[in-house]
Amino acid sequence: MLRFGFLLLCAASAALASLDALHMLQLESYQLPGYFRWLGQNRARAFRWPALIGLGGALAGLCLLLLAPSFAALRLIAPLLSLGLSLLWLFLRKKRPAKKPFKLTQRAARLLLTAFLVNLFAAFLVSFPYGGLLSLLLPAFAAFSLPLAAFAVAPVERGVNLWYFRDAQRMLHDSPGLIKIGITGSYGKTSTKFILGTILSERYKTLVTPSSYNTPMGVTRVIREQLKPEHEVFVAEMGARHRGDIREMCELVPPDIGVLTSVGPQHLETFGSIETVAATKFELIEAIGDEGHAFFAADGGWSEVLYAQARVPKTLAGLKENASVRAKAASVSPEGSSFTLVSPAGEIECQTRLLGRHNVQNICLCAAVALHLGLSLDEVARGIAKLQPVEHRLQLLRGAGGVTVIDDAFNANPEGAKAALDVLMGFEGRRIVVTPGMVELGSEEEARNREFGRQMAGVADVALLIGKRRAQPILEGLLEKGFNEESAHCLDDLAGATAFLAREGRPGDVVLFENDLPDNY
């Protein structure tokens, strides 16, 4: 009995030691390739505390084995100490700020239980030699036992997900009059989704996926928990990190209408090339039937290339002259934007609080969809006037001490970063950029961050660069363009930037927070 209790405590300690790794796996959407990429880039963080827990327990066990070999009950002290160290680490970890805290979802709980069982089995296998000391070392290997548990439980998770997925499909199938709209793109998806939802709400009862819900399971949850019989339109954001991701989303939400906001160098770490990005985004258009309609951004780039390839009814919308629905005489200021919306239905003056020309482009796309669905120009203009900035996407805030804050923390792509700098350029006062740079750009990451630095040099008066690896190329880009080196500050973390602003900030300063890396970066 004592031996079984010893093994249970060892397994519990090892399972708790894997919680940080489980958090990272959760942030990687439970995808093991992404988890192992994080593990390779963060070895010290992944192994430091678990190794200390394992070694602490093993040393305690060794001391007890040498000092009191005949008292078996005392052997429980070692795994209890190990368990205490695991709990202490969890307490300290909880005090560390997280941008997206760990959530003990049902899936995470199942995985944690499986990790416990895997460690219990491993503890039993290595418990015979050396008085069970090897069992006490199991927490040190938590970063590896967790993916083993994830692999073991994968068939169960696939079954659970498939049941929920098919239930959501059934609900959509049982709503034959529901207009289903899919939105995808390398950037601008979330903003466009909320813009479209606001405009369509002038006439239709519209359900829009909240926040950045854009995965099959995220959208499945929205359908099962929020879709009601009274809804007339469902707008689903469709994200992708791998080829085939959009196709899977369209199996869940067969689109009547598809909206392509952009194609750019986003998630190149997993896509590999811009051509693969474009092909993946085009999966949305391929899923539209002959009676559906596709809407493309008039960007002079990949979106127009895909527009030319589309074999379904289609519309080009944006700022360019070749767009069927476009904005002319656009005026962009720190207070928002005004423009004339030009369409086959006529022209109308529009005003919005949203910042930046790229948002005018997104509005044109949404106006084209709304007009296609029968809204009048007046209804479209009223919807545009009601638009609110999306949280962390060029959101204008009034900070303390007369400082203006432009919160673009959610953005993480080259085109969006350039658009944010264009917005910053429109403000008077000392311009300060706070950024850790951009990630998930594969082999292009260093070059893109260096180009970001060059662009920043023509706009910013002060640059606060967070971190080391990505900050160096940005700094090099700044200095290449003659930026004052004394005005560029490399800081360890966001807390350091916040302290700098509190100390050095002045009334009238404008601070752009550009990108905020997730915890797994």
C-alpha positions in Angstrom: 0.0 0.0 0.0 2.9 2.4 0.9 4.5 1.6 -2.4 1.3 2.4 -4.3 0.9 5.7 -2.4 4.6 6.5 -3.2 3.9 5.9 -7.0 0.7 8.0 -6.9 2.5 11.0 -5.3 5.4 10.7 -7.9 2.9 10.7 -10.8 0.9 13.6 -9.3 4.0 15.7 -8.9 5.1 14.9 -12.5 1.7 15.8 -13.9 1.6 19.1 -12.0 5.1 19.9 -13.3 3.7 19.6 -16.8 1.1 22.4 -16.4 3.4 25.1 -18.0 4.0 22.8 -21.0 0.2 22.2 -21.1 -0.4 25.9 -21.2 2.0 26.2 -24.2 0.3 23.3 -25.9 -3.1 25.0 -25.4 -1.7 28.2 -27.0 -0.6 26.1 -29.9 -4.1 24.8 -30.4 -3.0 21.4 -29.1 -0.9 21.0 -32.2 2.3 18.9 -31.4 4.5 20.4 -34.2 3.9 23.9 -32.8 4.6 22.6 -29.2 7.9 21.0 -30.2 8.9 24.2 -32.0 8.2 26.1 -28.7 10.1 23.5 -26.8 13.2 23.9 -29.0 13.2 27.6 -28.7 12.5 27.7 -24.9 14.5 24.9 -23.4 15.5 26.8 -20.3 12.0 27.7 -19.4 10.7 24.2 -20.3 13.2 22.3 -18.2 14.4 24.5 -15.4 11.7 24.2 -12.8 10.6 20.6 -13.6 14.3 19.6 -13.3 14.6 21.3 -9.9 11.4 19.6 -8.7 12.7 16.2 -9.9 16.2 16.6 -8.5 14.8 18.0 -5.2 12.6 14.9 -4.7 15.3 12.5 -5.7 17.9 14.0 -3.4 15.4 13.9 -0.5 14.7 10.2 -1.4 18.4 9.4 -1.5 19.0 11.0 1.9 16.1 9.1 3.5 17.3 5.9 1.9 20.7 6.3 3.4 19.7 7.6 6.8 16.7 5.4 7.5 16.7 2.4 5.1 14.4 0.3 7.3 11.6 2.8 7.7 9.6 2.4 4.5 6.9 4.9 5.6 9.5 7.7 5.6 9.9 7.2 1.9 6.7 9.1 1.4 8.4 12.3 2.6 10.4 12.5 -0.7 7.4 12.5 -3.1 5.5 14.8 -0.8 8.4 17.2 -0.9 8.3 16.9 -4.7 4.6 17.5 -4.8 5.1 20.6 -2.5 7.7 21.9 -4.9 5.3 21.4 -7.8 2.6 23.3 -6.0 5.0 26.1 -5.0 6.0 26.4 -8.7 2.4 26.6 -9.7 1.8 29.4 -7.2 4.8 31.4 -8.5 3.8 30.7 -12.1 0.2 32.0 -11.4 1.7 35.3 -10.1 3.6 35.7 -13.4 1.4 37.8 -15.8 0.0 36.0 -18.8 -1.5 37.6 -21.9 -3.8 34.6 -22.4 -4.0 32.6 -19.1 -4.2 28.9 -19.0 -7.8 27.6 -18.9 -8.7 24.3 -17.4 -11.1 23.3 -20.1 -12.6 19.8 -20.4 -10.0 19.0 -23.0 -7.1 20.3 -20.8 -8.5 18.3 -17.8 -8.6 15.1 -19.9 -5.0 15.7 -21.0 -3.8 16.4 -17.5 -5.5 13.2 -16.3 -3.8 11.2 -19.1 -0.5 12.8 -18.2 -1.0 11.6 -14.6 -1.7 8.0 -15.9 1.3 8.1 -18.2 3.5 9.1 -15.3 2.0 6.6 -13.0 2.8 3.8 -15.5 6.4 5.2 -15.9 6.8 5.4 -12.1 5.8 1.8 -11.8 8.2 0.7 -14.5 11.2 2.4 -12.9 10.3 1.9 -9.3 12.1 -1.4 -8.7 15.8 -0.4 -8.8 17.4 2.1 -6.5 14.6 2.2 -4.0 12.3 4.1 -6.4 14.6 7.1 -6.8 14.1 7.1 -10.6 10.3 7.6 -10.0 11.1 10.8 -8.1 13.0 12.1 -11.2 9.8 12.0 -13.4 8.9 15.7 -13.0 12.2 16.6 -14.8 10.8 14.9 -17.9 7.3 16.6 -17.8 7.9 18.4 -21.1 8.2 15.0 -22.8 5.6 13.1 -20.9 2.9 15.6 -21.8 3.2 15.2 -25.6 3.2 11.4 -25.0 -0.1 11.8 -23.1 -1.4 14.0 -25.9 -0.6 11.3 -28.5 -2.2 8.7 -26.3 -5.5 10.6 -25.9 -5.6 11.9 -29.5 -8.1 9.3 -30.7 -10.5 10.2 -27.8 -10.1 13.9 -28.6 -10.8 13.3 -32.3 -14.0 11.4 -31.4 -15.2 14.2 -29.0 -14.4 16.9 -31.6 -16.1 15.0 -34.4 -19.3 14.6 -32.3 -19.4 18.4 -31.6 -18.5 19.2 -35.2 -21.3 17.1 -36.6 -23.8 18.5 -34.1 -22.9 22.0 -35.3 -23.2 20.9 -38.9 -26.7 19.5 -38.1 -27.8 22.8 -36.6 -26.7 24.7 -39.6 -28.4 22.2 -41.9 -31.6 22.6 -39.9 -31.5 26.4 -40.6 -32.1 26.4 -44.4 -32.9 30.1 -44.6 -29.7 31.1 -42.8 -27.2 33.1 -44.9 -23.7 31.8 -44.1 -20.8 34.1 -44.7 -17.1 33.0 -44.4 -14.3 35.6 -44.0 -10.7 34.8 -44.4 -7.4 36.5 -45.1 -3.9 36.9 -43.8 -5.0 40.0 -41.9 -8.1 42.1 -41.4 -10.4 39.1 -40.8 -11.6 40.1 -37.3 -12.0 43.8 -38.1 -13.9 43.0 -41.3 -16.1 40.5 -39.5 -17.2 43.0 -36.9 -17.7 45.7 -39.6 -19.9 43.4 -41.6 -21.9 42.3 -38.6 -22.6 45.9 -37.6 -23.7 47.0 -41.1 -25.9 43.9 -41.7 -27.6 44.4 -38.4 -29.3 47.4 -39.9 -31.6 44.9 -41.6 -30.8 41.3 -40.5 -30.6 39.5 -37.2 -26.9 38.7 -37.4 -24.7 36.3 -35.4 -21.0 37.0 -35.6 -18.3 34.8 -34.1 -16.9 36.6 -31.1 -13.4 37.8 -30.5 -10.9 35.9 -32.6 -12.9 32.6 -32.7 -11.7 31.3 -36.1 -10.9 27.6 -35.6 -13.2 24.6 -36.3 -13.8 23.9 -32.6 -14.1 27.6 -31.7 -16.7 28.2 -34.4 -18.4 24.9 -33.5 -18.8 26.1 -29.9 -20.4 29.4 -31.2 -22.9 27.6 -33.3 -23.9 25.1 -30.6 -24.2 27.8 -27.8 -25.3 31.0 -29.6 -27.1 30.2 -32.9 -30.9 30.8 -32.4 -33.8 30.2 -34.8 -34.3 33.9 -35.2 -30.8 34.5 -36.7 -30.9 35.3 -40.4 -27.2 35.7 -41.1 -24.2 33.9 -39.6 -20.7 35.4 -40.2 -17.8 33.1 -39.5 -14.2 34.1 -39.4 -12.0 31.4 -40.8 -8.4 31.2 -39.7 -5.6 28.9 -41.1 -2.1 27.9 -40.3 -1.9 24.9 -42.6 -3.0 23.9 -46.0 -6.6 22.4 -45.8 -7.6 24.4 -42.7 -10.0 26.6 -44.6 -11.5 23.6 -46.4 -12.2 22.0 -43.0 -13.9 25.3 -41.9 -16.1 25.2 -45.0 -17.1 21.7 -44.2 -18.5 23.1 -41.0 -19.9 26.3 -42.4 -20.7 25.8 -46.1 -20.5 29.4 -47.3 -23.1 31.2 -49.4 -20.8 34.2 -49.5 -17.0 34.3 -49.2 -15.0 37.4 -48.3 -11.2 37.5 -48.9 -9.6 40.4 -47.1 -5.9 39.9 -48.0 -3.1 37.5 -48.8 0.2 38.2 -47.2 3.3 36.8 -45.4 1.5 35.6 -42.3 2.2 32.2 -40.6 5.0 31.5 -43.1 6.5 29.3 -40.3 3.8 26.7 -41.0 2.8 27.6 -44.6 6.3 27.8 -46.0 5.5 30.1 -48.9 3.2 32.9 -49.9 1.9 30.7 -52.7 0.7 28.2 -50.1 -1.0 31.0 -48.2 -2.8 32.1 -51.3 -3.9 28.5 -52.2 -5.2 28.0 -48.6 -7.2 31.2 -48.6 -8.7 30.3 -52.0 -10.2 27.2 -50.5 -13.0 29.4 -49.2 -13.8 30.5 -52.8 -13.7 27.0 -54.0 -16.3 26.0 -51.4 -18.8 28.5 -52.8 -21.6 27.1 -55.0 -22.7 28.6 -58.3 -25.5 30.4 -56.5 -23.1 32.0 -54.0 -20.9 35.1 -54.4 -17.3 35.9 -53.6 -15.9 39.3 -52.6 -12.2 40.2 -53.0 -10.2 43.2 -51.7 -8.9 45.4 -54.5 -5.3 45.5 -53.3 -3.3 45.3 -56.5 -1.8 42.0 -55.2 -2.6 38.4 -54.5 -6.3 39.2 -53.7 -6.8 40.4 -57.3 -4.8 37.5 -58.7 -7.3 35.1 -56.9 -10.2 37.3 -58.1 -9.1 36.6 -61.7 -9.0 32.8 -61.0 -12.4 32.6 -59.3 -15.2 30.9 -61.4 -18.1 32.0 -59.2 -20.1 35.2 -59.2 -17.6 37.8 -57.8 -17.1 41.4 -56.8 -14.0 43.5 -56.3 -14.2 46.1 -53.6 -11.8 48.6 -52.1 -9.9 51.8 -52.7 -8.8 51.2 -56.3 -10.5 52.6 -59.4 -11.1 49.1 -60.8 -13.3 48.1 -57.8 -17.1 47.8 -58.4 -17.7 49.1 -54.9 -15.0 51.7 -53.8 -14.3 54.7 -51.8 -13.3 58.0 -53.3 -12.1 61.3 -51.8 -11.1 59.3 -48.6 -9.9 61.5 -45.8 -8.2 59.9 -42.9 -7.5 61.6 -39.6 -6.9 60.9 -35.9 -10.6 61.3 -35.4 -11.6 58.6 -38.0 -12.3 58.6 -41.7 -14.7 60.1 -44.2 -15.2 59.1 -47.8 -17.8 58.8 -50.6 -19.0 55.2 -51.2 -19.3 54.5 -54.9 -21.3 51.5 -56.1 -23.6 50.4 -58.9 -26.5 51.5 -56.6 -25.2 55.0 -56.4 -23.0 57.2 -54.2 -23.3 58.2 -50.5 -21.2 60.1 -48.0 -19.9 58.0 -45.2 -18.1 58.7 -41.9 -16.5 56.3 -39.4 -14.5 56.4 -36.2 -12.2 53.7 -37.4 -8.6 54.7 -38.1 -6.6 54.1 -41.2 -7.0 53.7 -45.0 -6.9 49.9 -44.6 -10.1 50.1 -42.6 -11.8 52.1 -45.4 -10.8 49.2 -47.6 -12.4 46.7 -45.2 -15.5 48.8 -45.0 -15.8 48.8 -48.8 -15.7 45.0 -48.8 -18.4 44.9 -46.2 -20.5 47.5 -48.0 -20.3 45.4 -51.2 -21.7 42.3 -49.3 -24.4 44.4 -47.7 -25.6 45.9 -51.0 -25.5 42.4 -52.5 -27.9 41.2 -49.7 -30.3 44.0 -50.4 -29.4 46.8 -47.9 -30.0 50.3 -49.2 -27.2 52.9 -49.4 -28.8 54.7 -46.4 -28.7 51.5 -44.3 -25.1 50.9 -45.3 -24.1 54.5 -44.3 -25.9 54.2 -41.0 -24.1 51.0 -40.2 -20.8 52.5 -41.1 -21.4 55.5 -38.8 -22.1 53.0 -35.9 -18.8 51.2 -36.3 -16.7 50.9 -33.1 -12.9 50.2 -33.0 -12.2 46.5 -32.3 -10.2 45.9 -29.1 -6.4 45.9 -29.6 -6.8 46.7 -33.4 -5.8 50.4 -33.8 -8.0 51.2 -30.8 -7.6 54.8 -29.7 -7.3 55.3 -26.0 -6.7 58.3 -23.8 -3.8 57.5 -21.4 -2.7 59.2 -18.2 -1.0 62.5 -18.2 -2.2 63.7 -21.6 -0.8 60.7 -23.5 -2.7 59.3 -26.5 -2.4 55.5 -26.9 -3.0 53.6 -30.2 -3.5 50.0 -29.1 -2.6 47.7 -32.1 -1.4 44.9 -29.9 -3.2 42.2 -31.7 -1.7 42.9 -35.0 1.3 40.8 -36.0 1.9 41.1 -39.8 4.0 43.3 -42.0 1.1 45.0 -43.9 -0.8 45.7 -40.7 2.3 47.1 -39.1 2.9 49.5 -42.0 -0.8 50.5 -41.8 -0.4 51.3 -38.1 2.7 53.4 -38.8 0.6 55.3 -41.4 -2.0 56.0 -38.8 0.6 57.2 -36.3 2.0 59.6 -38.9 -1.3 61.4 -38.9 -0.9 62.4 -35.2 0.8 65.5 -33.9 3.2 65.3 -30.9 6.1 63.1 -30.1 5.5 59.6 -31.6 6.6 56.6 -29.7 6.5 53.0 -30.9 6.5 50.0 -28.5 7.0 46.7 -30.2 8.5 43.2 -29.8 8.6 42.7 -33.6 6.8 40.1 -35.6 6.8 36.3 -35.4 5.7 33.2 -37.4 7.3 34.6 -40.6 9.7 31.7 -41.1 12.9 32.4 -43.0 11.6 35.9 -43.8 11.2 36.9 -40.1 14.6 38.7 -39.7 14.3 40.6 -43.1 10.7 41.6 -42.4 11.6 42.9 -38.9 14.5 44.8 -40.4 12.2 46.4 -43.0 9.8 47.3 -40.2 12.7 49.2 -38.5 13.3 51.1 -41.7 9.6 52.0 -42.0 9.5 53.0 -38.3 12.5 55.4 -38.8 10.5 57.7 -40.9 7.6 58.0 -38.4 8.8 57.5 -34.8 10.7 59.8 -32.5 11.3 57.1 -29.9 11.4 53.4 -30.4 11.0 51.0 -27.5 12.0 47.5 -28.7 11.1 44.6 -26.4 13.1 41.4 -26.3 16.4 40.6 -28.0 16.1 38.2 -30.9 13.6 40.2 -32.9 14.6 43.6 -31.6 18.1 43.4 -33.2 16.9 43.4 -36.8 14.5 46.2 -36.0 17.3 48.2 -34.5 19.5 47.6 -37.5 16.7 48.8 -39.8 16.2 52.0 -37.7 19.9 52.8 -37.8 20.2 52.1 -41.5 17.8 55.0 -42.1 19.6 57.4 -39.8 17.5 57.0 -36.7 19.0 58.6 -33.6 20.5 55.7 -31.7 19.9 57.4 -28.3 16.2 57.4 -29.1 16.1 53.6 -29.6 15.8 51.6 -26.4 16.0 47.8 -26.1 14.1 46.5 -23.1 13.6 43.1 -21.6 9.8 43.1 -21.4 6.6 45.1 -21.6 6.9 46.0 -17.9 10.2 47.8 -18.8 8.5 49.7 -21.6 5.7 50.7 -19.2 8.2 51.9 -16.6 10.0 53.9 -19.3 6.8 55.6 -20.4 5.8 56.4 -16.9 9.2 58.0 -16.3 9.8 59.7 -19.7 6.3 60.3 -21.0 5.1 63.8 -21.7 1.7 65.4 -22.3 1.0 65.3 -26.0 2.9 62.1 -26.7 1.3 59.5 -29.0 2.3 55.9 -28.2 1.7 53.0 -30.6 1.7 49.6 -29.1 2.4 47.4 -32.2 2.0 43.7 -31.6 2.1 41.9 -28.2 3.6 38.5 -28.6 1.6 35.6 -27.2 3.0 33.7 -24.1 4.4 30.9 -26.2 6.7 33.5 -27.9 
